[in-house]
């Protein structure tokens, strides 16, 4: 779980995930949206892949990135569970009359 939160901690990586909400994009198309070097973008892509947040598929000479929705769903559920949201212990108890 730490690698997931580490990946989500950087604003560039969060923005990449936002871009991918609309569907798969090539690494080049994503990189054009940022004013950083190619090695820096490669590092961001690597962190997102390592955390399982994105999937990469080689198509010809391009790498196409897509969201890994199952991992995002797992992260959200685990985070909610850690906060205790929805636990019976957090709901007010009815008083006996």
Helices and strands as residue ranges (DSSP letters): H 2-9, H 11-20, E 25-26, H 27-31, H 38-50, E 54-59, E 62-67, H 69-83, G 88-90
